[in-house]
Amino acid sequence: MDDGLFDLVALKAGVATRGELLAILQQTPKGSHAGHPQVKMVQLKYAKFEFESPGVFNVDGEITKHDGCVEVSCCEKQLNVLADSSKIAGAWL
């Protein structure tokens, strides 16, 4: 989670039917979509997406409006995780 990379998952358009794409999306919670021939997965530090017109964009389940361009980047070791040390297996804190 802190390697400075995010996972981009893309479905190949025009190859699979709408039903097949929906079936693939249902596999994502358990990760069983990985390796599917219609799925392309890459790890990136930065990406820029340009669209023909304004619309919406889904980032990790969050729907966000855009003006036709979306830029995303990932920063290494920027996520603070707070946990009760007594509940961590092999706690060293």
N, CA, C and O atoms as a MOPAC input file, in Angstrom:
PM7 MOZYME 1SCF
protein

 N      0.79600 1    -1.19600 1     0.00000 1
 C      0.00000 1     0.00000 1     0.00000 1
 C      0.84200 1     1.26600 1     0.00000 1
 O      0.32600 1     2.33400 1    -0.32700 1
 N      2.11100 1     1.18300 1     0.35300 1
 C      2.90800 1     2.40100 1     0.44100 1
 C      4.07400 1     2.42100 1    -0.54900 1
 O      5.05800 1     3.12700 1    -0.32800 1
 N      3.97200 1     1.65000 1    -1.64300 1
 C      5.07100 1     1.57500 1    -2.60700 1
 C      5.08200 1     2.71200 1    -3.62100 1
 O      5.98100 1     2.77800 1    -4.46000 1
 N      4.09200 1     3.61500 1    -3.55900 1
 C      4.05000 1     4.73400 1    -4.49700 1
 C      3.46600 1     4.36800 1    -5.84200 1
 O      3.59500 1     5.13800 1    -6.79400 1
 N      2.82800 1     3.21700 1    -5.95000 1
 C      2.21800 1     2.78200 1    -7.20300 1
 C      0.72900 1     2.53200 1    -6.99500 1
 O      0.31300 1     2.07600 1    -5.93000 1
 N     -0.06500 1     2.83000 1    -8.01000 1
 C     -1.47700 1     2.46400 1    -7.95300 1
 C     -1.75800 1     1.47200 1    -9.06800 1
 O     -1.04800 1     1.42400 1   -10.07300 1
 N     -2.80200 1     0.68600 1    -8.87500 1
 C     -3.18000 1    -0.32900 1    -9.85400 1
 C     -4.23500 1     0.24600 1   -10.78400 1
 O     -5.29700 1     0.68100 1   -10.34100 1
 N     -3.93600 1     0.24400 1   -12.06500 1
 C     -4.90900 1     0.64600 1   -13.07600 1
 C     -5.46600 1    -0.62900 1   -13.68800 1
 O     -4.72000 1    -1.45600 1   -14.21300 1
 N     -6.77400 1    -0.78000 1   -13.61700 1
 C     -7.44300 1    -1.94400 1   -14.19000 1
 C     -8.34100 1    -1.45100 1   -15.30700 1
 O     -9.22700 1    -0.62600 1   -15.08000 1
 N     -8.11400 1    -1.95400 1   -16.51700 1
 C     -8.89800 1    -1.53400 1   -17.67700 1
 C     -9.52900 1    -2.75500 1   -18.33500 1
 O     -8.92300 1    -3.82400 1   -18.41200 1
 N    -10.75700 1    -2.57200 1   -18.80700 1
 C    -11.44500 1    -3.62600 1   -19.54700 1
 C    -11.37200 1    -3.29400 1   -21.02700 1
 O    -11.59700 1    -2.14900 1   -21.41700 1
 N    -11.06100 1    -4.28100 1   -21.85100 1
 C    -10.95100 1    -4.05900 1   -23.29300 1
 C    -12.32600 1    -3.81800 1   -23.89900 1
 O    -13.20800 1    -4.67400 1   -23.83000 1
 N    -12.49200 1    -2.66600 1   -24.48200 1
 C    -13.77700 1    -2.30600 1   -25.08900 1
 C    -13.91000 1    -2.94500 1   -26.46400 1
 O    -12.92300 1    -3.16100 1   -27.16700 1
 N    -15.16000 1    -3.24500 1   -26.83100 1
 C    -15.44000 1    -3.75200 1   -28.16700 1
 C    -15.12500 1    -5.21800 1   -28.38400 1
 O    -15.40600 1    -5.74800 1   -29.45900 1
 N    -14.55300 1    -5.88700 1   -27.40400 1
 C    -14.19900 1    -7.30200 1   -27.55400 1
 C    -15.22000 1    -8.17400 1   -26.82900 1
 O    -15.73800 1    -9.13800 1   -27.39200 1
 N    -15.50000 1    -7.82700 1   -25.58400 1
 C    -16.44700 1    -8.60400 1   -24.77900 1
 C    -17.83800 1    -7.98100 1   -24.87300 1
 O    -17.98900 1    -6.79500 1   -25.16600 1
 N    -18.82900 1    -8.79500 1   -24.62100 1
 C    -20.20200 1    -8.28700 1   -24.60000 1
 C    -20.43200 1    -7.53500 1   -23.28900 1
 O    -19.63500 1    -7.64100 1   -22.35600 1
 N    -21.50500 1    -6.78900 1   -23.22800 1
 C    -21.83900 1    -6.05500 1   -22.00400 1
 C    -22.01300 1    -7.02500 1   -20.83900 1
 O    -21.56100 1    -6.74300 1   -19.72900 1
 N    -22.65600 1    -8.14900 1   -21.07600 1
 C    -22.84300 1    -9.15400 1   -20.03400 1
 C    -21.51800 1    -9.71500 1   -19.52800 1
 O    -21.34400 1    -9.91500 1   -18.32600 1
 N    -20.57700 1    -9.97000 1   -20.45100 1
 C    -19.25800 1   -10.47100 1   -20.05600 1
 C    -18.51400 1    -9.42900 1   -19.21200 1
 O    -17.86000 1    -9.77600 1   -18.22800 1
 N    -18.61500 1    -8.15400 1   -19.60000 1
 C    -17.95200 1    -7.09400 1   -18.84300 1
 C    -18.53500 1    -6.97500 1   -17.43800 1
 O    -17.79500 1    -6.79000 1   -16.47100 1
 N    -19.85100 1    -7.08000 1   -17.32200 1
 C    -20.47700 1    -7.03200 1   -16.00600 1
 C    -20.04800 1    -8.22100 1   -15.14500 1
 O    -19.84000 1    -8.08000 1   -13.93900 1
 N    -19.91800 1    -9.38200 1   -15.76700 1
 C    -19.46500 1   -10.57300 1   -15.03100 1
 C    -18.03100 1   -10.37200 1   -14.51600 1
 O    -17.70600 1   -10.77200 1   -13.39800 1
 N    -17.18200 1    -9.75300 1   -15.33700 1
 C    -15.80400 1    -9.47200 1   -14.92400 1
 C    -15.80300 1    -8.50300 1   -13.74400 1
 O    -15.06600 1    -8.70200 1   -12.77900 1
 N    -16.62100 1    -7.46000 1   -13.81600 1
 C    -16.67500 1    -6.48100 1   -12.72600 1
 C    -17.11600 1    -7.11900 1   -11.41400 1
 O    -16.66500 1    -6.70900 1   -10.34400 1
 N    -17.98300 1    -8.10700 1   -11.48500 1
 C    -18.43200 1    -8.79500 1   -10.27500 1
 C    -17.32300 1    -9.63200 1    -9.65100 1
 O    -17.40900 1    -9.99300 1    -8.47800 1
 N    -16.27900 1    -9.94500 1   -10.42200 1
 C    -15.16600 1   -10.74000 1    -9.91600 1
 C    -14.13700 1    -9.89400 1    -9.16500 1
 O    -13.29500 1   -10.43900 1    -8.45200 1
 N    -14.19600 1    -8.55800 1    -9.31700 1
 C    -13.14600 1    -7.70200 1    -8.75600 1
 C    -13.03100 1    -7.72800 1    -7.23400 1
 O    -11.90800 1    -7.65500 1    -6.73600 1
 N    -14.12100 1    -7.82800 1    -6.45400 1
 C    -13.93700 1    -7.81500 1    -4.99300 1
 C    -13.00800 1    -8.91600 1    -4.47600 1
 O    -12.29600 1    -8.71000 1    -3.49300 1
 N    -13.00800 1   -10.07100 1    -5.12300 1
 C    -12.14700 1   -11.17700 1    -4.68300 1
 C    -10.85600 1   -11.26500 1    -5.48900 1
 O    -10.00800 1   -12.11000 1    -5.20400 1
 N    -10.69800 1   -10.39800 1    -6.49500 1
 C     -9.48000 1   -10.39800 1    -7.29400 1
 C     -9.43500 1   -11.45400 1    -8.37800 1
 O     -8.40700 1   -11.62500 1    -9.03200 1
 N    -10.53600 1   -12.16600 1    -8.58100 1
 C    -10.51900 1   -13.24300 1    -9.57000 1
 C    -10.57100 1   -12.72500 1   -11.01100 1
 O    -10.51200 1   -13.51300 1   -11.95500 1
 N    -10.68200 1   -11.39900 1   -11.18400 1
 C    -10.64000 1   -10.81000 1   -12.52700 1
 C     -9.21300 1   -10.77900 1   -13.06800 1
 O     -9.01500 1   -10.69500 1   -14.28000 1
 N     -8.22300 1   -10.84600 1   -12.18700 1
 C     -6.82000 1   -10.80000 1   -12.60900 1
 C     -6.51700 1   -12.00100 1   -13.50600 1
 O     -6.87300 1   -13.13400 1   -13.18300 1
 N     -5.88300 1   -11.75000 1   -14.59000 1
 C     -5.53700 1   -12.81200 1   -15.52700 1
 C     -6.59800 1   -13.08400 1   -16.57600 1
 O     -6.36700 1   -13.86000 1   -17.50400 1
 N     -7.76000 1   -12.45400 1   -16.44100 1
 C     -8.81200 1   -12.62800 1   -17.44400 1
 C     -8.33800 1   -11.99400 1   -18.75500 1
 O     -7.74400 1   -10.91600 1   -18.71800 1
 N     -8.57800 1   -12.61700 1   -19.90500 1
 C     -8.08300 1   -12.08300 1   -21.18100 1
 C     -8.65400 1   -10.71100 1   -21.56900 1
 O     -8.06400 1   -10.01500 1   -22.39600 1
 N     -9.78100 1   -10.31800 1   -20.99000 1
 C    -10.37200 1    -9.01200 1   -21.30400 1
 C     -9.90300 1    -7.91100 1   -20.35100 1
 O    -10.30100 1    -6.75400 1   -20.48800 1
 N     -9.05400 1    -8.27600 1   -19.38600 1
 C     -8.61800 1    -7.32800 1   -18.36100 1
 C     -7.14200 1    -7.01000 1   -18.53600 1
 O     -6.31400 1    -7.90800 1   -18.69300 1
 N     -6.82400 1    -5.72500 1   -18.50900 1
 C     -5.43200 1    -5.26800 1   -18.55100 1
 C     -5.14100 1    -4.58800 1   -17.22400 1
 O     -5.86300 1    -3.67500 1   -16.82400 1
 N     -4.09000 1    -5.02400 1   -16.53500 1
 C     -3.71900 1    -4.44000 1   -15.25600 1
 C     -2.27400 1    -3.96700 1   -15.31800 1
 O     -1.38600 1    -4.70200 1   -15.74800 1
 N     -2.04900 1    -2.71900 1   -14.87800 1
 C     -0.69700 1    -2.16400 1   -14.81400 1
 C     -0.55700 1    -1.35800 1   -13.52900 1
 O     -1.54700 1    -0.86900 1   -12.98500 1
 N      0.67000 1    -1.22300 1   -13.04800 1
 C      0.95400 1    -0.37800 1   -11.89300 1
 C      1.64200 1     0.88600 1   -12.39200 1
 O      2.55700 1     0.82300 1   -13.21400 1
 N      1.19600 1     2.03500 1   -11.88800 1
 C      1.69000 1     3.32600 1   -12.35100 1
 C      1.93400 1     4.26600 1   -11.18600 1
 O      1.35500 1     4.11100 1   -10.11100 1
 N      2.80800 1     5.25200 1   -11.41700 1
 C      2.99100 1     6.35300 1   -10.47300 1
 C      2.14500 1     7.54800 1   -10.89900 1
 O      1.71500 1     8.34200 1   -10.06300 1
 N      1.90800 1     7.67300 1   -12.20800 1
 C      1.19500 1     8.83400 1   -12.74800 1
 C      0.43500 1     8.41200 1   -14.00400 1
 O      0.90200 1     7.57300 1   -14.77400 1
 N     -0.72000 1     8.99500 1   -14.19500 1
 C     -1.48600 1     8.75600 1   -15.42700 1
 C     -2.30900 1    10.00100 1   -15.74400 1
 O     -2.76100 1    10.71400 1   -14.84900 1
 N     -2.48900 1    10.23700 1   -17.01900 1
 C     -3.32800 1    11.34100 1   -17.48300 1
 C     -4.32100 1    10.77100 1   -18.48600 1
 O     -3.94200 1    10.09700 1   -19.44300 1
 N     -5.60100 1    11.05400 1   -18.24900 1
 C     -6.66500 1    10.57900 1   -19.12600 1
 C     -7.33800 1    11.78900 1   -19.75400 1
 O     -7.72100 1    12.72600 1   -19.05400 1
 N     -7.48000 1    11.76800 1   -21.07200 1
 C     -8.15800 1    12.85200 1   -21.77300 1
 C     -9.39100 1    12.29300 1   -22.46600 1
 O     -9.32100 1    11.28600 1   -23.17100 1
 N    -10.52600 1    12.96600 1   -22.25400 1
 C    -11.80100 1    12.54100 1   -22.80300 1
 C    -12.31400 1    13.58700 1   -23.77800 1
 O    -11.86000 1    14.73100 1   -23.76600 1
 N    -13.26100 1    13.19500 1   -24.62300 1
 C    -13.81100 1    14.10900 1   -25.61500 1
 C    -14.64300 1    15.22200 1   -24.99700 1
 O    -14.76600 1    16.30000 1   -25.58000 1
 N    -15.21400 1    14.97500 1   -23.82800 1
 C    -16.06100 1    15.97100 1   -23.18400 1
 C    -16.05800 1    15.74200 1   -21.67300 1
 O    -15.59300 1    14.70000 1   -21.21200 1
 N    -16.56800 1    16.69900 1   -20.89900 1
 C    -16.66600 1    16.51300 1   -19.45000 1
 C    -17.54700 1    15.31300 1   -19.11400 1
 O    -18.39000 1    14.90100 1   -19.91100 1
 N    -17.33800 1    14.76400 1   -17.92600 1
 C    -18.13200 1    13.61700 1   -17.51200 1
 C    -17.78300 1    13.20400 1   -16.10300 1
 O    -17.43900 1    14.04700 1   -15.27300 1
 N    -17.86700 1    11.91300 1   -15.82100 1
 C    -17.54200 1    11.38500 1   -14.50200 1
 C    -16.45800 1    10.32900 1   -14.62900 1
 O    -16.28300 1     9.71900 1   -15.68400 1
 N    -15.73900 1    10.12500 1   -13.54500 1
 C    -14.60600 1     9.21500 1   -13.50200 1
 C    -14.68100 1     8.46900 1   -12.18000 1
 O    -14.97900 1     9.08000 1   -11.15400 1
 N    -14.42100 1     7.16700 1   -12.17400 1
 C    -14.49300 1     6.35000 1   -10.97100 1
 C    -13.07500 1     6.07300 1   -10.47800 1
 O    -12.29000 1     5.41800 1   -11.16400 1
 N    -12.75400 1     6.56800 1    -9.30000 1
 C    -11.46200 1     6.30400 1    -8.67400 1
 C    -11.70000 1     5.53700 1    -7.38800 1
 O    -12.16400 1     6.09700 1    -6.39500 1
 N    -11.38200 1     4.26200 1    -7.41100 1
 C    -11.51700 1     3.40700 1    -6.23400 1
 C    -12.90900 1     3.48300 1    -5.61400 1
 O    -13.06300 1     3.53600 1    -4.39300 1
 N    -13.92300 1     3.48600 1    -6.48500 1
 C    -15.29900 1     3.51300 1    -6.02600 1
 C    -15.87800 1     4.89900 1    -5.81300 1
 O    -17.07700 1     5.04100 1    -5.57500 1
 N    -15.04100 1     5.91700 1    -5.89500 1
 C    -15.50300 1     7.29700 1    -5.73100 1
 C    -15.78200 1     7.89700 1    -7.10500 1
 O    -14.89700 1     7.94200 1    -7.96000 1
 N    -17.00400 1     8.35500 1    -7.31200 1
 C    -17.38100 1     8.97300 1    -8.58600 1
 C    -17.03300 1    10.45900 1    -8.51100 1
 O    -17.47800 1    11.16300 1    -7.60400 1
 N    -16.23300 1    10.92900 1    -9.47100 1
 C    -15.74400 1    12.30000 1    -9.49000 1
 C    -16.03100 1    12.93200 1   -10.83600 1
 O    -15.82100 1    12.29800 1   -11.87100 1
 N    -16.50600 1    14.16600 1   -10.84500 1
 C    -16.72300 1    14.89200 1   -12.09600 1
 C    -15.38000 1    15.34900 1   -12.65800 1
 O    -14.44700 1    15.63200 1   -11.90600 1
 N    -15.28900 1    15.42000 1   -13.99600 1
 C    -14.07500 1    15.94300 1   -14.63100 1
 C    -14.46500 1    16.86600 1   -15.77700 1
 O    -15.58700 1    16.81700 1   -16.28200 1
 N    -13.52400 1    17.70200 1   -16.17300 1
 C    -13.76500 1    18.66700 1   -17.24100 1
 C    -13.26300 1    18.19000 1   -18.60000 1
 O    -13.18600 1    18.97900 1   -19.54200 1
 N    -12.92400 1    16.92200 1   -18.71100 1
 C    -12.39500 1    16.36000 1   -19.94700 1
 C    -10.97700 1    15.84100 1   -19.77800 1
 O    -10.43100 1    15.19600 1   -20.67300 1
 N    -10.38000 1    16.13100 1   -18.61400 1
 C     -9.02200 1    15.66400 1   -18.34100 1
 C     -8.93500 1    15.22600 1   -16.88100 1
 O     -9.42800 1    15.91100 1   -15.98500 1
 N     -8.30600 1    14.08700 1   -16.66100 1
 C     -8.09400 1    13.57600 1   -15.29700 1
 C     -6.62600 1    13.21400 1   -15.17300 1
 O     -6.09300 1    12.44900 1   -15.97700 1
 N     -5.97400 1    13.77100 1   -14.15500 1
 C     -4.58800 1    13.42400 1   -13.85600 1
 C     -4.55200 1    12.81900 1   -12.45900 1
 O     -5.11600 1    13.38200 1   -11.52000 1
 N     -3.89200 1    11.67900 1   -12.32000 1
 C     -3.76300 1    11.02200 1   -11.03000 1
 C     -2.30300 1    10.66200 1   -10.79500 1
 O     -1.58000 1    10.29700 1   -11.72200 1
 N     -1.88500 1    10.77300 1    -9.54000 1
 C     -0.53000 1    10.37000 1    -9.17800 1
 C     -0.57400 1     9.70800 1    -7.80700 1
 O     -1.52800 1     9.87500 1    -7.04700 1
 N      0.45800 1     8.96900 1    -7.51500 1
 C      0.53000 1     8.23200 1    -6.26100 1
 C      1.84600 1     8.58000 1    -5.57700 1
 O      2.90200 1     8.58500 1    -6.21000 1
 N      1.77700 1     8.86600 1    -4.30100 1
 C      2.96400 1     9.23000 1    -3.53100 1
 C      3.35900 1     8.07800 1    -2.61200 1
 O      2.51300 1     7.45600 1    -1.96900 1
 N      4.64300 1     7.81200 1    -2.56800 1
 C      5.16100 1     6.71400 1    -1.76000 1
 C      5.10400 1     7.04100 1    -0.26700 1
 O      5.45000 1     8.14600 1     0.15000 1
 N      4.66900 1     6.07900 1     0.51800 1
 C      4.64900 1     6.14500 1     1.98400 1
 C      3.92600 1     7.37800 1     2.52500 1
 O      4.43100 1     8.05000 1     3.42500 1
 N      2.74800 1     7.67500 1     1.98100 1
 C      1.99300 1     8.83500 1     2.42500 1
 C      0.71600 1     8.47000 1     3.17300 1
 O     -0.01900 1     9.36500 1     3.59200 1
 N      0.43500 1     7.20300 1     3.35000 1
 C     -0.77300 1     6.76000 1     4.02800 1
 C     -0.44500 1     6.36400 1     5.46400 1
 O      0.30900 1     5.42100 1     5.70400 1
 N     -1.02000 1     7.09500 1     6.41000 1
 C     -0.84500 1     6.73500 1     7.82000 1
 C     -1.88400 1     5.69300 1     8.18800 1
 O     -3.07300 1     5.87000 1     7.92200 1
 N     -1.44000 1     4.61700 1     8.79300 1
 C     -2.34300 1     3.55600 1     9.23000 1
 C     -2.29500 1     3.51900 1    10.75300 1
 O     -1.23200 1     3.34900 1    11.35100 1
 N     -3.46100 1     3.68000 1    11.36600 1
 C     -3.55100 1     3.65500 1    12.82000 1
 C     -4.22500 1     2.36200 1    13.24800 1
 O     -5.26400 1     1.98400 1    12.70500 1
 N     -3.63800 1     1.69500 1    14.21100 1
 C     -4.20500 1     0.43500 1    14.68800 1
 C     -3.88100 1     0.26700 1    16.16600 1
 O     -2.88700 1     0.80000 1    16.65800 1
 N     -4.71600 1    -0.46900 1    16.85900 1
 C     -4.49400 1    -0.80700 1    18.25200 1
 C     -3.39700 1    -1.86900 1    18.29600 1
 O     -3.59900 1    -2.98900 1    17.82500 1
 N     -2.24000 1    -1.52400 1    18.85800 1
 C     -1.09900 1    -2.44600 1    18.84400 1
 C     -1.38000 1    -3.75000 1    19.57900 1
 O     -0.74800 1    -4.76600 1    19.28600 1
 N     -2.31700 1    -3.74400 1    20.53100 1
 C     -2.62500 1    -4.98100 1    21.25100 1
 C     -3.39200 1    -5.96700 1    20.38700 1
 O     -3.49900 1    -7.14000 1    20.74300 1
 N     -3.92400 1    -5.52000 1    19.26900 1
 C     -4.71500 1    -6.37600 1    18.39800 1
 C     -3.93700 1    -6.80900 1    17.14300 1
 O     -4.48800 1    -7.49700 1    16.28400 1
 N     -2.67800 1    -6.41500 1    17.03800 1
 C     -1.86000 1    -6.77700 1    15.88600 1
 C     -1.08500 1    -8.04200 1    16.20700 1
 O     -0.38900 1    -8.10400 1    17.22000 1
 N     -1.20000 1    -9.05400 1    15.34900 1
 C     -0.48200 1   -10.32100 1    15.56700 1
 C      1.02300 1   -10.04300 1    15.55200 1
 O      1.52700 1    -9.39700 1    14.63300 1
 N      1.72700 1   -10.52100 1    16.55000 1
 C      3.17400 1   -10.32300 1    16.61200 1
 C      3.51700 1    -8.85400 1    16.81100 1
 O      4.52900 1    -8.38300 1    16.29100 1
 N      2.70100 1    -8.13200 1    17.54500 1
 C      2.88500 1    -6.68700 1    17.71000 1
 C      4.29600 1    -6.36400 1    18.20100 1
 O      4.79500 1    -6.99400 1    19.13300 1
 N      4.91600 1    -5.40500 1    17.58300 1
 C      6.25600 1    -4.98300 1    17.95800 1
 C      6.24800 1    -3.55400 1    18.46900 1
 O      7.30300 1    -3.00300 1    18.78300 1
 N      5.06700 1    -2.94400 1    18.55700 1
 C      4.98900 1    -1.55500 1    19.01800 1
 C      5.04600 1    -1.46400 1    20.52700 1
 O      4.99200 1    -0.36600 1    21.08100 1

